Amino acid sequence: MTLDEARKHIGSIVKYIPFKGCDESQCEYGEITSVNDKYVFVRYGREINSKATRPEDLKLS
């Protein structure tokens, strides 16, 4: 995903893929809450706060 794609999809669910070829159990799902000039902020699971995530590690779910 790119930062521009993430900006267009604020509020959407994304899949976090920690590394290429990882097992599905290592992936996480969350909602895009905001985007800055470097990171996509995603609220995972039942977390209260969003976490800065590299856009290249995300895929629209």
PDB file of N, CA, C and O in Angstrom:
ATOM      1  N   MET A   1       0.843  -1.163   0.000  1.00  0.00           N
ATOM      2  CA  MET A   1       0.000   0.000   0.000  1.00  0.00           C
ATOM      3  C   MET A   1       0.895   1.235   0.000  1.00  0.00           C
ATOM      4  O   MET A   1       2.005   1.212   0.531  1.00  0.00           O
ATOM      5  N   THR A   2       0.399   2.308  -0.600  1.00  0.00           N
ATOM      6  CA  THR A   2       1.121   3.577  -0.576  1.00  0.00           C
ATOM      7  C   THR A   2       0.446   4.516   0.419  1.00  0.00           C
ATOM      8  O   THR A   2      -0.670   4.259   0.871  1.00  0.00           O
ATOM      9  N   LEU A   3       1.131   5.600   0.752  1.00  0.00           N
ATOM     10  CA  LEU A   3       0.539   6.594   1.649  1.00  0.00           C
ATOM     11  C   LEU A   3      -0.714   7.209   1.023  1.00  0.00           C
ATOM     12  O   LEU A   3      -1.696   7.455   1.723  1.00  0.00           O
ATOM     13  N   ASP A   4      -0.686   7.458  -0.287  1.00  0.00           N
ATOM     14  CA  ASP A   4      -1.852   8.025  -0.961  1.00  0.00           C
ATOM     15  C   ASP A   4      -3.037   7.067  -0.909  1.00  0.00           C
ATOM     16  O   ASP A   4      -4.167   7.495  -0.676  1.00  0.00           O
ATOM     17  N   GLU A   5      -2.793   5.780  -1.123  1.00  0.00           N
ATOM     18  CA  GLU A   5      -3.869   4.787  -1.016  1.00  0.00           C
ATOM     19  C   GLU A   5      -4.441   4.773   0.397  1.00  0.00           C
ATOM     20  O   GLU A   5      -5.656   4.708   0.585  1.00  0.00           O
ATOM     21  N   ALA A   6      -3.557   4.833   1.382  1.00  0.00           N
ATOM     22  CA  ALA A   6      -3.996   4.815   2.777  1.00  0.00           C
ATOM     23  C   ALA A   6      -4.861   6.033   3.079  1.00  0.00           C
ATOM     24  O   ALA A   6      -5.880   5.913   3.760  1.00  0.00           O
ATOM     25  N   ARG A   7      -4.470   7.202   2.582  1.00  0.00           N
ATOM     26  CA  ARG A   7      -5.259   8.423   2.814  1.00  0.00           C
ATOM     27  C   ARG A   7      -6.678   8.278   2.248  1.00  0.00           C
ATOM     28  O   ARG A   7      -7.646   8.749   2.844  1.00  0.00           O
ATOM     29  N   LYS A   8      -6.782   7.627   1.103  1.00  0.00           N
ATOM     30  CA  LYS A   8      -8.086   7.431   0.465  1.00  0.00           C
ATOM     31  C   LYS A   8      -8.932   6.394   1.195  1.00  0.00           C
ATOM     32  O   LYS A   8     -10.142   6.316   0.981  1.00  0.00           O
ATOM     33  N   HIS A   9      -8.303   5.599   2.055  1.00  0.00           N
ATOM     34  CA  HIS A   9      -9.012   4.502   2.712  1.00  0.00           C
ATOM     35  C   HIS A   9      -9.037   4.624   4.238  1.00  0.00           C
ATOM     36  O   HIS A   9      -9.133   3.617   4.939  1.00  0.00           O
ATOM     37  N   ILE A  10      -8.951   5.853   4.751  1.00  0.00           N
ATOM     38  CA  ILE A  10      -9.081   6.035   6.201  1.00  0.00           C
ATOM     39  C   ILE A  10     -10.446   5.485   6.618  1.00  0.00           C
ATOM     40  O   ILE A  10     -11.469   5.785   6.002  1.00  0.00           O
ATOM     41  N   GLY A  11     -10.436   4.682   7.667  1.00  0.00           N
ATOM     42  CA  GLY A  11     -11.653   4.018   8.134  1.00  0.00           C
ATOM     43  C   GLY A  11     -11.792   2.598   7.621  1.00  0.00           C
ATOM     44  O   GLY A  11     -12.656   1.851   8.081  1.00  0.00           O
ATOM     45  N   SER A  12     -10.946   2.217   6.669  1.00  0.00           N
ATOM     46  CA  SER A  12     -10.998   0.867   6.108  1.00  0.00           C
ATOM     47  C   SER A  12     -10.164  -0.109   6.937  1.00  0.00           C
ATOM     48  O   SER A  12      -9.266   0.289   7.679  1.00  0.00           O
ATOM     49  N   ILE A  13     -10.484  -1.395   6.793  1.00  0.00           N
ATOM     50  CA  ILE A  13      -9.744  -2.458   7.467  1.00  0.00           C
ATOM     51  C   ILE A  13      -8.568  -2.872   6.587  1.00  0.00           C
ATOM     52  O   ILE A  13      -8.713  -3.051   5.377  1.00  0.00           O
ATOM     53  N   VAL A  14      -7.414  -3.020   7.208  1.00  0.00           N
ATOM     54  CA  VAL A  14      -6.211  -3.454   6.506  1.00  0.00           C
ATOM     55  C   VAL A  14      -5.592  -4.661   7.214  1.00  0.00           C
ATOM     56  O   VAL A  14      -5.855  -4.934   8.385  1.00  0.00           O
ATOM     57  N   LYS A  15      -4.780  -5.351   6.466  1.00  0.00           N
ATOM     58  CA  LYS A  15      -4.039  -6.501   6.991  1.00  0.00           C
ATOM     59  C   LYS A  15      -2.575  -6.100   7.102  1.00  0.00           C
ATOM     60  O   LYS A  15      -1.978  -5.634   6.131  1.00  0.00           O
ATOM     61  N   TYR A  16      -2.002  -6.280   8.279  1.00  0.00           N
ATOM     62  CA  TYR A  16      -0.581  -6.008   8.501  1.00  0.00           C
ATOM     63  C   TYR A  16       0.180  -7.296   8.258  1.00  0.00           C
ATOM     64  O   TYR A  16      -0.113  -8.323   8.869  1.00  0.00           O
ATOM     65  N   ILE A  17       1.158  -7.242   7.364  1.00  0.00           N
ATOM     66  CA  ILE A  17       1.991  -8.398   7.018  1.00  0.00           C
ATOM     67  C   ILE A  17       3.409  -8.076   7.469  1.00  0.00           C
ATOM     68  O   ILE A  17       4.096  -7.288   6.819  1.00  0.00           O
ATOM     69  N   PRO A  18       3.868  -8.682   8.592  1.00  0.00           N
ATOM     70  CA  PRO A  18       5.158  -8.304   9.170  1.00  0.00           C
ATOM     71  C   PRO A  18       6.365  -8.583   8.278  1.00  0.00           C
ATOM     72  O   PRO A  18       7.347  -7.842   8.323  1.00  0.00           O
ATOM     73  N   PHE A  19       6.305  -9.647   7.462  1.00  0.00           N
ATOM     74  CA  PHE A  19       7.387  -9.925   6.520  1.00  0.00           C
ATOM     75  C   PHE A  19       6.867 -10.864   5.446  1.00  0.00           C
ATOM     76  O   PHE A  19       5.933 -11.633   5.672  1.00  0.00           O
ATOM     77  N   LYS A  20       7.486 -10.791   4.275  1.00  0.00           N
ATOM     78  CA  LYS A  20       7.073 -11.606   3.135  1.00  0.00           C
ATOM     79  C   LYS A  20       7.204 -13.088   3.474  1.00  0.00           C
ATOM     80  O   LYS A  20       8.231 -13.536   3.984  1.00  0.00           O
ATOM     81  N   GLY A  21       6.154 -13.830   3.183  1.00  0.00           N
ATOM     82  CA  GLY A  21       6.175 -15.262   3.416  1.00  0.00           C
ATOM     83  C   GLY A  21       5.822 -15.676   4.837  1.00  0.00           C
ATOM     84  O   GLY A  21       5.934 -16.851   5.184  1.00  0.00           O
ATOM     85  N   CYS A  22       5.398 -14.724   5.663  1.00  0.00           N
ATOM     86  CA  CYS A  22       5.056 -15.057   7.048  1.00  0.00           C
ATOM     87  C   CYS A  22       3.776 -15.894   7.089  1.00  0.00           C
ATOM     88  O   CYS A  22       2.985 -15.893   6.146  1.00  0.00           O
ATOM     89  N   ASP A  23       3.594 -16.590   8.175  1.00  0.00           N
ATOM     90  CA  ASP A  23       2.405 -17.390   8.384  1.00  0.00           C
ATOM     91  C   ASP A  23       1.217 -16.466   8.654  1.00  0.00           C
ATOM     92  O   ASP A  23       1.382 -15.395   9.237  1.00  0.00           O
ATOM     93  N   GLU A  24       0.037 -16.874   8.238  1.00  0.00           N
ATOM     94  CA  GLU A  24      -1.182 -16.078   8.440  1.00  0.00           C
ATOM     95  C   GLU A  24      -1.391 -15.728   9.911  1.00  0.00           C
ATOM     96  O   GLU A  24      -1.925 -14.664  10.224  1.00  0.00           O
ATOM     97  N   SER A  25      -0.978 -16.605  10.806  1.00  0.00           N
ATOM     98  CA  SER A  25      -1.162 -16.359  12.245  1.00  0.00           C
ATOM     99  C   SER A  25      -0.327 -15.177  12.747  1.00  0.00           C
ATOM    100  O   SER A  25      -0.585 -14.653  13.831  1.00  0.00           O
ATOM    101  N   GLN A  26       0.665 -14.760  11.969  1.00  0.00           N
ATOM    102  CA  GLN A  26       1.515 -13.635  12.351  1.00  0.00           C
ATOM    103  C   GLN A  26       0.969 -12.292  11.849  1.00  0.00           C
ATOM    104  O   GLN A  26       1.484 -11.238  12.221  1.00  0.00           O
ATOM    105  N   CYS A  27      -0.057 -12.328  11.017  1.00  0.00           N
ATOM    106  CA  CYS A  27      -0.658 -11.110  10.473  1.00  0.00           C
ATOM    107  C   CYS A  27      -1.673 -10.554  11.470  1.00  0.00           C
ATOM    108  O   CYS A  27      -2.222 -11.281  12.297  1.00  0.00           O
ATOM    109  N   GLU A  28      -1.904  -9.252  11.369  1.00  0.00           N
ATOM    110  CA  GLU A  28      -2.892  -8.586  12.224  1.00  0.00           C
ATOM    111  C   GLU A  28      -3.814  -7.758  11.339  1.00  0.00           C
ATOM    112  O   GLU A  28      -3.442  -7.339  10.242  1.00  0.00           O
ATOM    113  N   TYR A  29      -5.018  -7.534  11.839  1.00  0.00           N
ATOM    114  CA  TYR A  29      -5.990  -6.713  11.132  1.00  0.00           C
ATOM    115  C   TYR A  29      -6.316  -5.492  11.970  1.00  0.00           C
ATOM    116  O   TYR A  29      -6.360  -5.561  13.198  1.00  0.00           O
ATOM    117  N   GLY A  30      -6.542  -4.384  11.301  1.00  0.00           N
ATOM    118  CA  GLY A  30      -6.876  -3.160  12.014  1.00  0.00           C
ATOM    119  C   GLY A  30      -7.500  -2.138  11.089  1.00  0.00           C
ATOM    120  O   GLY A  30      -7.636  -2.362   9.886  1.00  0.00           O
ATOM    121  N   GLU A  31      -7.881  -1.005  11.675  1.00  0.00           N
ATOM    122  CA  GLU A  31      -8.540   0.073  10.943  1.00  0.00           C
ATOM    123  C   GLU A  31      -7.601   1.265  10.794  1.00  0.00           C
ATOM    124  O   GLU A  31      -6.983   1.699  11.766  1.00  0.00           O
ATOM    125  N   ILE A  32      -7.497   1.787   9.586  1.00  0.00           N
ATOM    126  CA  ILE A  32      -6.697   2.988   9.352  1.00  0.00           C
ATOM    127  C   ILE A  32      -7.390   4.166  10.025  1.00  0.00           C
ATOM    128  O   ILE A  32      -8.560   4.440   9.761  1.00  0.00           O
ATOM    129  N   THR A  33      -6.665   4.858  10.893  1.00  0.00           N
ATOM    130  CA  THR A  33      -7.244   6.011  11.581  1.00  0.00           C
ATOM    131  C   THR A  33      -6.691   7.329  11.068  1.00  0.00           C
ATOM    132  O   THR A  33      -7.388   8.343  11.109  1.00  0.00           O
ATOM    133  N   SER A  34      -5.446   7.340  10.582  1.00  0.00           N
ATOM    134  CA  SER A  34      -4.858   8.561  10.025  1.00  0.00           C
ATOM    135  C   SER A  34      -3.576   8.201   9.282  1.00  0.00           C
ATOM    136  O   SER A  34      -3.090   7.071   9.335  1.00  0.00           O
ATOM    137  N   VAL A  35      -3.049   9.208   8.588  1.00  0.00           N
ATOM    138  CA  VAL A  35      -1.823   9.030   7.791  1.00  0.00           C
ATOM    139  C   VAL A  35      -1.019  10.310   7.910  1.00  0.00           C
ATOM    140  O   VAL A  35      -1.577  11.405   7.849  1.00  0.00           O
ATOM    141  N   ASN A  36       0.309  10.177   8.083  1.00  0.00           N
ATOM    142  CA  ASN A  36       1.151  11.370   8.025  1.00  0.00           C
ATOM    143  C   ASN A  36       2.096  11.232   6.837  1.00  0.00           C
ATOM    144  O   ASN A  36       1.821  10.450   5.927  1.00  0.00           O
ATOM    145  N   ASP A  37       3.188  11.964   6.825  1.00  0.00           N
ATOM    146  CA  ASP A  37       4.086  11.937   5.670  1.00  0.00           C
ATOM    147  C   ASP A  37       4.975  10.699   5.614  1.00  0.00           C
ATOM    148  O   ASP A  37       5.715  10.523   4.646  1.00  0.00           O
ATOM    149  N   LYS A  38       4.918   9.835   6.635  1.00  0.00           N
ATOM    150  CA  LYS A  38       5.775   8.649   6.660  1.00  0.00           C
ATOM    151  C   LYS A  38       5.041   7.368   7.048  1.00  0.00           C
ATOM    152  O   LYS A  38       5.385   6.289   6.565  1.00  0.00           O
ATOM    153  N   TYR A  39       4.037   7.476   7.912  1.00  0.00           N
ATOM    154  CA  TYR A  39       3.378   6.284   8.460  1.00  0.00           C
ATOM    155  C   TYR A  39       1.865   6.315   8.295  1.00  0.00           C
ATOM    156  O   TYR A  39       1.239   7.366   8.153  1.00  0.00           O
ATOM    157  N   VAL A  40       1.309   5.100   8.323  1.00  0.00           N
ATOM    158  CA  VAL A  40      -0.132   4.906   8.397  1.00  0.00           C
ATOM    159  C   VAL A  40      -0.421   4.520   9.844  1.00  0.00           C
ATOM    160  O   VAL A  40       0.242   3.642  10.396  1.00  0.00           O
ATOM    161  N   PHE A  41      -1.393   5.162  10.450  1.00  0.00           N
ATOM    162  CA  PHE A  41      -1.736   4.838  11.835  1.00  0.00           C
ATOM    163  C   PHE A  41      -2.936   3.899  11.835  1.00  0.00           C
ATOM    164  O   PHE A  41      -3.997   4.205  11.291  1.00  0.00           O
ATOM    165  N   VAL A  42      -2.729   2.744  12.465  1.00  0.00           N
ATOM    166  CA  VAL A  42      -3.721   1.671  12.439  1.00  0.00           C
ATOM    167  C   VAL A  42      -4.071   1.277  13.866  1.00  0.00           C
ATOM    168  O   VAL A  42      -3.193   1.092  14.709  1.00  0.00           O
ATOM    169  N   ARG A  43      -5.370   1.153  14.122  1.00  0.00           N
ATOM    170  CA  ARG A  43      -5.836   0.664  15.424  1.00  0.00           C
ATOM    171  C   ARG A  43      -6.115  -0.825  15.246  1.00  0.00           C
ATOM    172  O   ARG A  43      -7.043  -1.219  14.540  1.00  0.00           O
ATOM    173  N   TYR A  44      -5.292  -1.644  15.903  1.00  0.00           N
ATOM    174  CA  TYR A  44      -5.384  -3.099  15.782  1.00  0.00           C
ATOM    175  C   TYR A  44      -6.276  -3.681  16.872  1.00  0.00           C
ATOM    176  O   TYR A  44      -6.212  -3.269  18.030  1.00  0.00           O
ATOM    177  N   GLY A  45      -7.102  -4.638  16.488  1.00  0.00           N
ATOM    178  CA  GLY A  45      -7.927  -5.366  17.449  1.00  0.00           C
ATOM    179  C   GLY A  45      -8.703  -4.452  18.374  1.00  0.00           C
ATOM    180  O   GLY A  45      -9.424  -3.563  17.923  1.00  0.00           O
ATOM    181  N   ARG A  46      -8.552  -4.676  19.675  1.00  0.00           N
ATOM    182  CA  ARG A  46      -9.278  -3.883  20.679  1.00  0.00           C
ATOM    183  C   ARG A  46      -8.398  -2.812  21.313  1.00  0.00           C
ATOM    184  O   ARG A  46      -8.732  -2.270  22.366  1.00  0.00           O
ATOM    185  N   GLU A  47      -7.279  -2.511  20.673  1.00  0.00           N
ATOM    186  CA  GLU A  47      -6.383  -1.472  21.183  1.00  0.00           C
ATOM    187  C   GLU A  47      -7.099  -0.124  21.216  1.00  0.00           C
ATOM    188  O   GLU A  47      -7.974   0.142  20.391  1.00  0.00           O
ATOM    189  N   ILE A  48      -6.730   0.712  22.158  1.00  0.00           N
ATOM    190  CA  ILE A  48      -7.307   2.052  22.253  1.00  0.00           C
ATOM    191  C   ILE A  48      -6.569   3.007  21.322  1.00  0.00           C
ATOM    192  O   ILE A  48      -7.186   3.830  20.645  1.00  0.00           O
ATOM    193  N   ASN A  49      -5.265   2.892  21.295  1.00  0.00           N
ATOM    194  CA  ASN A  49      -4.437   3.795  20.498  1.00  0.00           C
ATOM    195  C   ASN A  49      -4.029   3.148  19.181  1.00  0.00           C
ATOM    196  O   ASN A  49      -3.921   1.927  19.071  1.00  0.00           O
ATOM    197  N   SER A  50      -3.805   3.996  18.190  1.00  0.00           N
ATOM    198  CA  SER A  50      -3.318   3.530  16.894  1.00  0.00           C
ATOM    199  C   SER A  50      -1.805   3.396  16.937  1.00  0.00           C
ATOM    200  O   SER A  50      -1.133   4.055  17.730  1.00  0.00           O
ATOM    201  N   LYS A  51      -1.280   2.536  16.077  1.00  0.00           N
ATOM    202  CA  LYS A  51       0.171   2.319  15.990  1.00  0.00           C
ATOM    203  C   LYS A  51       0.670   2.757  14.620  1.00  0.00           C
ATOM    204  O   LYS A  51       0.034   2.495  13.600  1.00  0.00           O
ATOM    205  N   ALA A  52       1.812   3.425  14.612  1.00  0.00           N
ATOM    206  CA  ALA A  52       2.449   3.820  13.356  1.00  0.00           C
ATOM    207  C   ALA A  52       2.929   2.562  12.644  1.00  0.00           C
ATOM    208  O   ALA A  52       3.623   1.728  13.227  1.00  0.00           O
ATOM    209  N   THR A  53       2.547   2.438  11.374  1.00  0.00           N
ATOM    210  CA  THR A  53       2.869   1.249  10.595  1.00  0.00           C
ATOM    211  C   THR A  53       3.384   1.688   9.224  1.00  0.00           C
ATOM    212  O   THR A  53       2.858   2.624   8.621  1.00  0.00           O
ATOM    213  N   ARG A  54       4.405   1.008   8.747  1.00  0.00           N
ATOM    214  CA  ARG A  54       4.922   1.319   7.401  1.00  0.00           C
ATOM    215  C   ARG A  54       3.867   0.948   6.362  1.00  0.00           C
ATOM    216  O   ARG A  54       3.295  -0.140   6.429  1.00  0.00           O
ATOM    217  N   PRO A  55       3.603   1.825   5.413  1.00  0.00           N
ATOM    218  CA  PRO A  55       2.545   1.539   4.430  1.00  0.00           C
ATOM    219  C   PRO A  55       2.825   0.287   3.601  1.00  0.00           C
ATOM    220  O   PRO A  55       1.892  -0.412   3.208  1.00  0.00           O
ATOM    221  N   GLU A  56       4.075   0.003   3.336  1.00  0.00           N
ATOM    222  CA  GLU A  56       4.401  -1.174   2.521  1.00  0.00           C
ATOM    223  C   GLU A  56       4.107  -2.492   3.245  1.00  0.00           C
ATOM    224  O   GLU A  56       4.121  -3.550   2.616  1.00  0.00           O
ATOM    225  N   ASP A  57       3.847  -2.447   4.530  1.00  0.00           N
ATOM    226  CA  ASP A  57       3.506  -3.644   5.298  1.00  0.00           C
ATOM    227  C   ASP A  57       2.001  -3.864   5.406  1.00  0.00           C
ATOM    228  O   ASP A  57       1.551  -4.765   6.114  1.00  0.00           O
ATOM    229  N   LEU A  58       1.216  -3.033   4.699  1.00  0.00           N
ATOM    230  CA  LEU A  58      -0.246  -3.111   4.799  1.00  0.00           C
ATOM    231  C   LEU A  58      -0.875  -3.478   3.462  1.00  0.00           C
ATOM    232  O   LEU A  58      -0.361  -3.154   2.391  1.00  0.00           O
ATOM    233  N   LYS A  59      -2.006  -4.167   3.567  1.00  0.00           N
ATOM    234  CA  LYS A  59      -2.788  -4.544   2.387  1.00  0.00           C
ATOM    235  C   LYS A  59      -4.253  -4.350   2.756  1.00  0.00           C
ATOM    236  O   LYS A  59      -4.674  -4.711   3.856  1.00  0.00           O
ATOM    237  N   LEU A  60      -5.035  -3.776   1.830  1.00  0.00           N
ATOM    238  CA  LEU A  60      -6.465  -3.631   2.095  1.00  0.00           C
ATOM    239  C   LEU A  60      -7.074  -5.010   2.282  1.00  0.00           C
ATOM    240  O   LEU A  60      -6.768  -5.946   1.543  1.00  0.00           O
ATOM    241  N   SER A  61      -7.931  -5.117   3.271  1.00  0.00           N
ATOM    242  CA  SER A  61      -8.530  -6.422   3.593  1.00  0.00           C
ATOM    243  C   SER A  61      -9.850  -6.597   2.882  1.00  0.00           C
ATOM    244  O   SER A  61     -10.499  -7.632   3.032  1.00  0.00           O
TER     245      SER A  61
END
